[in-house]
Amino acid sequence: MEYRFLGKSGLKVSALSFGAWVTFGEQVDYQIAYDCMEAAYEAGVNFFDNAEIYASGRAETVMGKIVQDAGWKRSDLVISTKIFWGGDGPNDNGLSRKHIVEGLDAALERLQMEYVDLIFCHRPDFYTPIEETVRAMTHVINRGKAFYWGTSEWSAQQIMAAYGIARREHLIPPTMEQPQYNMFTREMIEKEYAHLYTEIGLGTTIWSPLASGLLTGKYNQGLPPGTRATLEGYGWLKKRFVDQEAQERITKVQLLVPIAVELDCRVAQLALAWCLKNPHVSTVITGASKVEQVQENMAAIDVAERLDGALMERIDQILGNKPEAEQDFR
């Protein structure tokens, strides 16, 4: 496993990490969740991602129990949660000081932990002043309930606003952003945030590196049963695999197969390796519902070492969606 600094911080996270979204508390039972998380840990993963909304908090409960049952040393782990959607009450959502403080306390209770290493603002809150959120994040960090705070799916302008307020008011600025990033979704990482890597030392913990499974190739012939796109309540996800844009993307996935064959890997491993090649990606969050998937995902580290500039250029030609970035990491 490779370990990378989280932005300009001194914290090191595994280049490949493991997230609980969809699977923990919903798609798989406890034993499978345990086995998957253990397989990731044994492969060198130290960062495990979660959120208060995942399975309405049950994902945090499952992850916390796994850590306890496995007997892992807490200081060897980097655990995150994300705050925004916490319930049905009028103050159970958003990024107010009240919800950040109470939401984190509730998450820690579910995780059976005294602190999380990373706490994210799961989305921007257009109703709460950014200064209130920055002060609340500084407060929970000063209380020892978290070590670093960051954002998820915030614009570069919003991140800079939070950073500027923190510097002006002598508060703690955001360290990392968690955006979607994959072969089909590139704008934020490669263009919008480009100046933030040098200006404020932004770290990134990217999600959906396989485009919700589209880049595994398993949707090339339709919707197979048992996938997250067929889960009850995920109709919004199913639409991503049946519309015209999805069909165009599936065609591109099929064109990636020969490159995967050249590298003696699966298309999913190629897609993960492609994300790893971007030096502005601190860690790639993976997910799995089977131990075999975890093991295959972890092998992407070796694939990335063989993925040279010429192959990266061929991939860009197939994708045809490269943003006009300020700098080319190829």
SULNORLIN-V577697 format. One record per backbone hydrogen bond with DSSP energy under -1.0 kcal/mol. NH is the residue of the N-H (numbers start at 1). CO is the residue of the C=O. Records with the same first field share a line. If there is no record, write none. Layout:
# SULNORLIN-V577697
NH = CO, CO
This chain:
# SULNORLIN-V577697
4 = 13
6 = 11
7 = 5
8 = 201
9 = 6
13 = 4
15 = 2
17 = 284
18 = 47
19 = 286
20 = 49
23 = 21
24 = 20
26 = 23
27 = 22
28 = 23
33 = 29
34 = 30
35 = 31
36 = 32
37 = 33
38 = 34
39 = 35
40 = 36
41 = 37
42 = 38
43 = 39
44 = 41
45 = 40
48 = 78
49 = 18
52 = 82
56 = 53
57 = 54
58 = 55
59 = 54
61 = 57
62 = 58
63 = 59
64 = 60
65 = 61
66 = 62
67 = 63
68 = 64
69 = 65
70 = 66
71 = 67
72 = 67
76 = 73
77 = 74
78 = 46
80 = 48
81 = 118
83 = 120
86 = 92
92 = 89
94 = 84
100 = 96
101 = 97
102 = 98
103 = 99
104 = 100
105 = 101
106 = 102
107 = 103
108 = 104
109 = 105
110 = 106
111 = 107
112 = 108
113 = 108
116 = 145
117 = 79
118 = 79
119 = 148
120 = 81
121 = 150
122 = 83
133 = 129
134 = 130
135 = 131
136 = 132
137 = 133
138 = 134
139 = 135
140 = 136
141 = 137
142 = 138
143 = 139
144 = 141
145 = 140
148 = 117
150 = 119
151 = 176
152 = 121
159 = 155
160 = 156
161 = 157
162 = 158
163 = 159
164 = 160
165 = 161
166 = 162
167 = 163
168 = 164
169 = 165
171 = 166
175 = 149
177 = 203
178 = 151
181 = 207
182 = 185
190 = 186
191 = 187
192 = 187
193 = 188
194 = 191
196 = 193
199 = 195
200 = 196
202 = 196
203 = 175
205 = 177
206 = 283
207 = 179
211 = 208
214 = 211
215 = 210
216 = 213
217 = 214
220 = 217
222 = 219
230 = 227
231 = 228
234 = 231
238 = 234
239 = 235
240 = 237
241 = 238
242 = 239
243 = 239
247 = 243
248 = 244
249 = 245
250 = 246
251 = 247
252 = 248
253 = 249
254 = 250
255 = 251
256 = 252
260 = 256
261 = 257
262 = 258
263 = 259
264 = 261
265 = 260
270 = 266
271 = 267
272 = 268
273 = 269
274 = 270
275 = 271
276 = 272
277 = 273
278 = 275
281 = 278
282 = 204
283 = 204
284 = 15
285 = 206
286 = 17
294 = 290
295 = 291
296 = 292
297 = 293
298 = 294
299 = 295
300 = 297
301 = 298
303 = 299
304 = 300
308 = 306
312 = 308
313 = 309
314 = 310
315 = 311
316 = 312
317 = 313
318 = 314
319 = 315
320 = 316
325 = 323
